[in-house]
Amino acid sequence: MTHAEAGLADALVGWTPGLLGRRLLHPFDSIVIGGIGSGSAEPSWQGAIHRLNRGLFLVSVRAGDTLGSAVATVATLSRLGWVVRVRPVPVEIAAALEAGAAVLGGNVRISGQDRPVPGWSDCPPPDSAVAGLVAGAVDTTNGPEVDGAPPILRTPMDTAFPVAQQAVFDQLASQATVELAAGSWSTAPTVSGRDCNVSDPGNWGDPSDPSAPCGGYWPIVHVGGDLHLQGGVGHGILLIDGDLVVDGSFHFMGMVLVRGRVHTGSIGASVAIEGALIAARAGAVSRPLSGIAITYSKCMVSNSLQASGTLVPLRSRGWKQLF
């Protein structure tokens, strides 16, 4: 194996789709990389990772083999390219809202109908409808609106975080790009110059416009306890080890997974989730879930999952001798 081939094999060690997404926000952005071969006499290799689109990257590596080395009888210089794609964490979405138990109050709209999201063109074809609500125990009051196929599906699960999603939560949390302690947050996209400020922990992307500086930033946010949201916007994947309480206006696109209970502040609250919400419990008898709209979106789920998983070479035409 030449040093370029060895460098190509080492180039992606430690990188995940989420980490690359934080560094490469736009198509054709690139990161310079490099390393040293395993033997002390081997030369270093240099290269770069280039973003081609949301799910494809080009890894290029250049290295020389000196005269008389174990792999060369003449001095050579090689440059290799490798096209890699994102293999997201596999997630099965059963409903717009999946919970162990749900208590729904007034001003609640839940839909399992997949509809195009205005302004977003890089989406797969609409999916067939999923259930609006899947839960082990369901209680409703004040006429919540639920539709899907079927609108409500009661399952024999216990009233805890869905067992089938436990491994998904753990796998996504291990790949988090933003780690937060329990506490109160208001979120909003922020910029530094003309670029999205990914170092701001309160910046969870910009769901209002995919062409905005933070429109391509889809973080995986992991909160190590209870989260109190006082308002804001975001998109990506939100993972909460404790309870989620939302008091203000909040709009999120992607996946929200809550190991505890979800509460909204009041009937007048304005909370919108486009994607899917998975929780142990949604609302309580003493405090029904209210003031929230949850709409299943295959587009937002698939876009958010592009920040997860692994990077793998294309099965065909993934490798190229550049010179």
C-alpha positions in Angstrom: 0.0 0.0 0.0 1.4 3.5 -0.9 1.6 6.2 1.6 -1.3 8.0 -0.2 -3.5 4.9 0.2 -2.6 4.7 3.9 -3.3 8.4 4.4 -6.7 8.0 2.6 -7.6 5.2 5.0 -6.6 7.3 8.0 -8.2 10.6 6.8 -11.7 10.1 8.2 -10.7 8.7 11.6 -12.4 10.8 14.2 -14.7 12.7 11.8 -18.5 12.3 11.9 -21.1 13.9 9.7 -22.1 16.2 12.5 -18.5 17.4 13.1 -18.0 18.0 9.4 -21.3 19.9 9.2 -20.0 22.3 11.9 -16.9 23.0 9.9 -18.3 22.8 6.4 -21.5 24.8 6.3 -21.6 25.4 2.5 -21.1 23.3 -0.7 -17.4 23.4 -1.8 -16.1 24.4 1.7 -13.0 22.4 2.6 -10.8 21.4 5.6 -7.1 20.8 5.3 -6.0 17.6 7.0 -2.7 15.7 7.4 -0.9 13.0 9.3 2.1 10.9 9.8 2.6 7.3 8.7 3.0 4.6 11.3 6.7 4.1 10.6 9.2 6.7 11.8 10.8 6.8 8.3 7.6 7.2 6.4 6.7 10.7 5.1 3.7 12.7 6.2 0.6 12.9 4.0 -1.5 16.0 3.4 -5.0 16.4 2.1 -8.4 18.0 2.4 -12.1 17.1 2.9 -14.4 19.0 0.6 -18.2 19.2 1.0 -20.0 18.5 -2.3 -23.6 18.7 -0.9 -25.4 17.8 2.3 -24.7 14.1 2.0 -21.5 13.8 -0.1 -17.8 14.7 0.6 -14.6 14.4 -1.4 -11.5 13.3 0.6 -8.3 14.0 -1.3 -4.8 12.9 0.0 -1.4 13.5 -1.4 1.8 11.7 -0.3 5.2 10.8 -1.6 7.1 7.5 -1.6 10.9 8.1 -1.5 13.4 6.2 -3.6 14.4 3.0 -1.9 11.3 2.8 0.4 9.5 -0.5 0.9 6.8 0.5 -1.7 8.8 2.4 -4.3 11.9 1.7 -6.4 11.7 5.3 -7.7 10.6 8.5 -6.0 6.9 9.0 -6.6 4.1 11.4 -5.6 0.5 10.2 -5.5 -2.8 12.0 -5.0 -5.9 9.9 -4.4 -9.5 11.0 -4.1 -12.4 9.2 -2.3 -16.0 10.2 -2.5 -17.8 9.4 0.8 -21.5 9.7 1.7 -23.4 10.0 5.0 -25.0 6.8 6.3 -27.5 8.2 8.9 -28.5 6.5 12.1 -31.5 4.4 11.1 -34.7 5.6 12.8 -38.2 4.3 12.4 -40.8 7.0 12.8 -44.2 5.5 13.9 -46.1 8.8 14.4 -45.9 12.6 14.6 -46.0 12.1 18.4 -44.8 8.9 20.0 -45.0 8.6 23.7 -45.5 6.2 26.6 -48.5 8.3 27.8 -50.2 11.4 26.4 -52.6 13.8 27.9 -53.8 16.3 25.3 -55.7 19.5 26.0 -57.0 22.4 24.0 -55.3 24.2 21.1 -53.4 21.0 20.1 -53.0 20.0 16.5 -51.2 16.7 15.6 -50.9 15.5 12.1 -49.3 12.3 10.6 -49.9 13.6 7.1 -46.5 14.3 5.3 -46.7 17.6 3.4 -44.1 19.6 1.6 -42.4 22.3 3.8 -42.7 25.7 2.2 -39.3 27.1 1.1 -37.4 23.8 1.3 -36.7 22.1 -2.1 -34.0 19.5 -1.2 -36.6 17.0 0.1 -37.4 13.4 -0.8 -40.9 12.7 -2.2 -43.7 13.0 0.4 -44.1 9.9 2.5 -47.4 8.1 3.1 -49.1 9.2 6.3 -48.0 7.8 9.6 -50.1 7.8 12.8 -50.8 11.1 14.4 -50.3 9.8 17.9 -48.9 6.4 19.2 -49.0 5.9 22.9 -49.6 3.3 25.6 -52.1 5.5 27.4 -54.1 8.5 25.9 -56.3 11.0 27.6 -57.9 14.0 25.8 -59.8 17.1 26.9 -61.0 20.3 25.3 -61.0 18.9 21.8 -57.5 18.4 20.5 -57.2 17.8 16.7 -55.4 14.6 15.7 -55.2 13.1 12.2 -53.1 10.5 10.6 -53.2 6.8 9.6 -54.7 6.1 12.0 -55.2 9.3 14.0 -54.5 7.6 17.4 -53.0 4.2 17.9 -52.9 2.8 21.4 -50.2 0.3 22.0 -49.5 -2.2 24.9 -46.2 -0.4 25.8 -45.6 0.9 29.3 -45.8 4.6 30.1 -42.1 5.3 29.7 -39.8 6.4 26.9 -40.5 4.0 24.0 -38.2 1.0 24.3 -37.6 0.8 20.5 -36.2 4.3 20.6 -33.8 3.9 23.5 -30.9 2.7 21.4 -31.6 5.5 18.9 -31.4 8.1 21.6 -28.1 6.7 22.9 -26.5 6.5 19.5 -27.5 10.0 18.6 -26.4 11.4 21.9 -23.0 9.9 21.4 -22.7 12.0 18.2 -23.9 15.3 19.7 -22.3 18.4 18.3 -23.7 20.7 21.1 -23.7 19.5 24.7 -25.7 21.6 27.2 -26.2 21.2 30.9 -29.8 21.4 32.3 -31.1 24.9 32.4 -33.1 27.6 30.6 -32.4 28.7 27.1 -33.8 31.0 24.4 -32.5 30.0 20.9 -31.8 32.0 17.8 -29.5 31.8 14.8 -26.4 34.1 15.2 -23.8 35.0 12.6 -20.1 36.0 12.8 -19.4 38.3 9.8 -21.2 36.5 7.0 -20.9 33.0 8.4 -23.1 31.1 10.9 -21.7 31.3 14.4 -21.6 27.6 15.3 -19.7 28.3 18.5 -22.8 29.9 20.1 -24.6 27.1 22.1 -27.9 28.9 21.7 -27.7 28.8 17.9 -29.6 25.8 16.7 -29.8 26.8 13.0 -32.3 28.8 11.0 -35.5 27.0 9.9 -36.9 30.1 8.3 -34.7 30.1 5.2 -32.4 27.4 3.9 -30.3 30.0 2.1 -29.6 32.0 5.2 -26.1 31.8 6.8 -27.4 29.2 9.4 -29.9 27.5 7.0 -27.4 24.7 6.4 -26.5 24.2 10.1 -28.3 21.2 11.6 -26.8 20.5 15.0 -27.4 17.5 17.3 -28.1 19.1 20.6 -27.9 16.9 23.8 -29.1 18.3 27.1 -28.0 16.5 30.2 -31.1 17.1 32.3 -34.3 19.2 32.3 -34.6 21.9 29.6 -36.7 25.0 30.0 -37.2 26.8 26.6 -38.3 30.4 26.8 -38.7 30.7 23.1 -36.8 30.7 19.9 -36.2 28.6 16.7 -34.0 25.8 15.6 -33.6 22.7 13.4 -31.7 19.4 13.7 -32.0 16.9 16.5 -32.8 17.8 20.1 -32.1 15.1 22.8 -33.2 15.8 26.4 -32.3 13.5 29.3 -34.9 15.0 31.5 -38.1 17.0 31.0 -38.8 19.6 28.3 -40.8 22.7 29.3 -41.6 25.3 26.6 -43.1 28.6 27.8 -42.7 30.9 24.9 -43.1 30.8 21.1 -40.9 28.0 19.7 -40.5 26.6 16.2 -38.3 23.5 15.6 -37.8 21.4 12.4 -36.4 17.9 12.8 -36.5 15.3 15.6 -37.1 16.0 19.3 -36.5 13.1 21.7 -37.3 13.6 25.4 -36.6 10.9 28.0 -38.9 12.7 30.5 -42.1 14.6 30.2 -43.1 17.4 27.7 -44.9 20.4 29.0 -46.1 23.6 27.2 -46.7 26.8 29.1 -50.3 27.6 28.4 -53.2 27.3 26.0 -52.0 30.5 24.4 -48.5 29.2 23.8 -47.3 28.8 20.2 -45.1 25.7 19.8 -44.6 24.1 16.4 -42.6 21.0 15.6 -42.2 19.8 12.0 -40.7 16.4 11.9 -41.4 14.1 14.9 -41.6 14.2 18.7 -40.7 11.1 20.8 -41.1 11.3 24.6 -41.8 9.3 27.7 -44.9 11.4 28.5 -46.6 14.3 26.8 -48.5 16.4 29.3 -50.1 15.3 32.6 -53.6 15.0 34.0 -53.0 18.1 36.1 -51.4 19.9 33.2 -52.5 18.7 29.7 -50.4 19.4 26.7 -51.7 22.6 25.0 -50.7 25.2 22.6 -48.7 23.0 20.3 -48.7 21.8 16.7 -46.8 18.7 15.7 -46.6 17.8 12.1 -44.8 14.7 10.7 -42.3 15.7 8.0 -40.2 13.1 6.2 -38.1 16.0 4.8 -37.2 17.4 8.2 -36.5 14.0 9.7 -34.2 13.0 6.9 -32.5 16.4 6.8 -31.8 16.3 10.5 -30.4 12.7 10.3 -27.8 13.9 7.8 -25.8 15.1 10.8 -25.7 11.6 12.3 -24.3 8.2 11.5 -21.0 7.4 9.7 -19.1 8.3 6.5 -18.7 5.5 4.0 -17.3 5.3 0.5 -19.6 5.1 -2.4 -20.1 1.5 -3.6 -19.2 2.4 -7.2 -16.9 5.1 -8.5 -15.9 6.1 -5.0 -12.2 6.0 -5.5 -10.0 7.9 -8.1 -6.3 8.2 -8.8 -6.0 12.0 -9.2 -2.3 11.9 -10.3 
